[in-house]
């Protein structure tokens, strides 16, 4: 079968790999759609994954079930999470699922960018969503990315009526704007910032009250102008770059939250302004991946229409053209979500 594998150069290649088979309690997924995540476009991250099959934003149908697999049937459409917690350890009981040893050890086999994917028993039982009839395969591929945004805004403690600035207006920024709107943020409370014109226009269509062109404007100065000098209650930072993080810090209101959404390379350090950090009481909150509760909320938001996702797909490629798909995703102007489709 065909799959998309990471290379040592930080790029990808389409290869033939053996078909997996489901073991006891497991399922075999026939992939229908898999989205290209921002992490899949980070050269340093992909190099670290060299030799493995990428992909974790996927949906499809169950092709086969292993002995003893319960709760699902062949032919059902599902959206599995690539990690699943044990639900019994101290981390899980505290709701910190990503710090569960089993969560970190679990994975889809060989990865989401493959025609067939083996779903381990733990993943199937504890964090696999059954796709409702009204949700398309393409929309279902957004369950995982939206779940990460659900978790991020929860960790930020964003409440109804509070303001949010999204720095970086790719798919994550668009989802965050839409989710914040659905949670009841008031007029002139949600804004975005990006140097790419098409993504700023998309943010306005997503419901942003204002957008900042950071190719021409200073982020912090514009953010404070939009808020009467106060700054935003929460600033979600997409790019994992310290210079962006530093300027975003100055856009946060006193007592607000600087929300770090994207990973940075190992060894990357941010010289935090300790004096201001202390007296302004800005909370620095990272948010990594998501857990079963977030998956459930994301699926509900999509199925109910509370958060629309279908219009975010800008490009579709068959798996045979996956290299081209990744190249297109790396050029942000005119692109939003790039997905790989399977089976025609």
N, C-alpha and C positions, 0 to 999 in steps of 0.2 A: 504494500500500500504506500501511498505518497504521504510525506510529512515534511515539515519545514524545520531545518536544523540550524542552530547557531554555529558560526565559524570563529576561528581564532582571530580573524581580522575585525570582528564586530559586525559582520554582515550575516546574511542567511543564505541557505541553499535548499533546493527541493531535492529530496532523496527518497529512495525506496527503502522501507524498513519492514521487518516482519510484523504480521498482524498479531495483536495481543489476544489472549483468550481469558474470559472471566473465570475466576476461581470461586470458591465457596463464598456466598453472600455478596458477590460482586456483580457488576453489570458491564456490558459492552455497549458503548455508545456509537452510533453512526452519526458523525458530525455533520451538521447542516450549515452553521455559520460560526465563524470565529473572528473576533475583532482584534485589530492591531492595537495594543496598549502602548502608552507613552514609554513604559519601561522597556518595551521591545525595540525602541529606537535609540536607547542609550548605548553607545558603542562600548563603553567600559563595562556595562552590566552584561551585555550580550557576550563579550569576550569571556567573561567569567562563567558563562553558561555553555561555552564551546563544546560541541559534541552532543548536546542535548536538544530535544525537540521543544520549541517554545509554544506559547499559547495558553491562555487561561480564561478568556472571555468567550465562552462557547455555549452553543445550544445544539440539540439534536434529538434523535429518537433512540430508544433502547432496541438494539439489534438482538441481544441475547442476555440471559440471566444465568448466573452460576447457581449451583446447588444451594438451596437454603436461602436465597435472596428473597426478602420480603418487602411488601409495601409498594412494589412497582410491578408492571407487567410489560412484556415485549410489545413494542410499537408505541408506547407512551413517549411523549416529548418531555424532555427534561433539560434543566440548566444546572450542571454540577459545579460546586466550588472546588478549586484545585487543592485546597487544604481543609481539613476537618478536625475539630478538637475532640478530646475524649469526653468532655462534659462532667468529669468527676474529680479532676485535680484541683489544687488550690487556685491556680490561675483561672480555670474555667468557672469555678464557683464565684470568683470575684468579677466575672465577665470579661476577663483579659484573655480572650481566646487565642490571640496570636502568640502568646507566651506559653502556651501549652506545648509540651514536648511532642505530643502526638500530632498536634496541628503542624508543627514545623517539619516533622518527619514525613507527613503524608504528601502524596502528589498523584496527579493523573499520569497514566502510562499510555503512550510515551510523552504526551503533552497535547494541548488543545489543537494545535495546527497539524492534525493527522486525520485521515479518513475514518479511522476507528480508534476509539479511546477506551481503555480499561479503567473503570471507576472502582477503586478499592471499597471494601465493605464499609469502613468507617465513613468515607466520604458519601457513599450512597445513603447510609442510614441517618447521618447527622447533619449534612449540609448539601443536599441536592433538592432543587425546587422542581415541582411538577408544573409544567407550563399550561396555563388555562387556554381553552380553545380560542378565546378572543385575542390572544397575544401571539404575534408572528414569531417565527424562528429568529428573524433579524432583531426584533425588539427584545426577545428573550436573551440575546447575547449581551444586552446592556445590564442584566441583573447584577452581575459581579461588579462592573465599574460603578453603577449607581449605589450599590451596597457600601463601597468604600467611601463614597461621599456622604451617605447616611451616617456612617460611623464618624467621619471627620466633623460634621456639623454638630453631632452629639457631643463629641469630645470638646469642641469649642464652647459648648453650653449656649449655643445660639438660641435665643428665645424670641417669641413673637414680638414683632415691632423693632427688634434690634437691627443694626445695619451690618452689611457684609460687603466686602470688596474682594473680588476674585482676580488675582494676579496671574495671568495666563488664561487664555480663552479658547483652549482646545476643548475636546470632549468633556474633560473633568470640569473646567470652568463653566461650560454651558449647563452641565448637570447640576452643579452647585447653585447656579442662579435659579434654575427651574425648581429645584428642591426648596430653596429658601423662599421663593415666591409661594410655593404650595403650603409652606408652614405658616404663612401669614405675615411676612415682612411688609411693612407699610410703604407708602409712597416715598420715593427718593431715599430708599433704604438699601437698595441692592445696586452695585456698580461692578464694572469690570475694567481690566487694563491689559493691553496687548499691543505690540508693534504692528501686527498684521491686520490690514484693513478688512479683509473678508471675515475675520474672526470677531472683530469689533462689531461689524454689521450683524453677525449671527447672534452676538450677545444681546443686542437691542431686540432682535426677534425673540430671544429667549425670555425677555422681560426685564433686562437691566434698565435702570432709570438713567444711567449715565455710563459712558465709556471713556477711558483715558488712553490717548495715543502716546505710549511711552517712547515712541521713536521721535517725538517732538516735545513732549511735556515731561516734567519731573514727576515721578509717581507720588511722592509724599506731599509735595506742594499742591498738586491737583486734588489729591484725596482730601486734604484739609480744606481746600477751597470749596469742595462739594459738600462738606459737612460743617460749614461755618467755623472752621478752625479746630474742630473737636477731634477729627479722625474717626475711623470706623470701629465699631464694637468688635468685629472680627475681620481679619485679613487672611484669606486663604492663599498661600503661596504655592503655585504650581512648579515653577522652575527650581531645581535643587542647586541653585547657584548662590554663593554667599553674598555677592554684590546685590542681587535681587532681594535676598532676605534682609540685608541691612537697610535698604531703602524702604522695604515693606514695614519694617519695625517702626519707622518714623510716620507711617500712615495709620498706625493703630491708636485708638483713643486711650487715654489714661484709664487703667483698670481693664483694658480690653485684652484680646487674645490674638497672638501671632500664630497662625495655624500652618504648620509645615507639612505639606502633603506628599512631596516627592523625595525619594532617596537621593543622597549625594555620594560621590565616590569615597571609599575608605580613605581616611587621612585628611579629608576636606574639613577645615575648621572655620568657624565664624567667631571673630573677636567681638563677643557681646559687650555692648556699652553698659557696664555693670551699674554705674551711677544712675543712669536713666532707668534701667531695668528695675532697680529697687524703688526709686521714688515715684516712678510712674506706675508701678505695680502691673506691668504688662506680663501676661502669662505666655510662655512659649510652649506650645503644645504640638508635638508630632502626632501624626495619625497614619498607621501602617495597616493596610489591607482591611479585613472585616471578619465578622463572625456570623453564625447562623441567624441571630436576631436581626442583624443588618440585612442579610439576604432576604429574609421574610418581609421586612418592611419595603425593601426595594422592589420586590415582586408585586406587592400590593399597590405600590405607587404607580408602577407601569400598567398593571392590569386594570386599575380603576381609572386610568387616564389622568391621574393627579400630576404625574410627571411624564410628559410626552418625550419619546426618544426616537421614534421612527424617522423623523425628518433630519436627524443628525448624521445619518449615513450619506457620505458624499461620493464614495467610490467603492465598487465591488469588483473583486478579481477571483477567478478560479484558482485553485491551489497550484495548478501548473504555472501560474504567473505570479506566484507569491513574492518572488524577488522584486518584480515590478511594483507590486503592492506596497512593499516596504519602502521602495524608493519614492513612491508618490506620497506616502505618509510623512516622509522626512521633509517635504516641501509644503509648508503650512498654508501659503496663499492659495485660496480656492479649494482647500481640502479641510474636512472635518474628521469624521470617523471613516476609516478605511477598513473594510471587512473582507475576509476570504470566505467564499461560498463553495459548497461541496455538492456533488451529485447533480450538477446542472442548474 
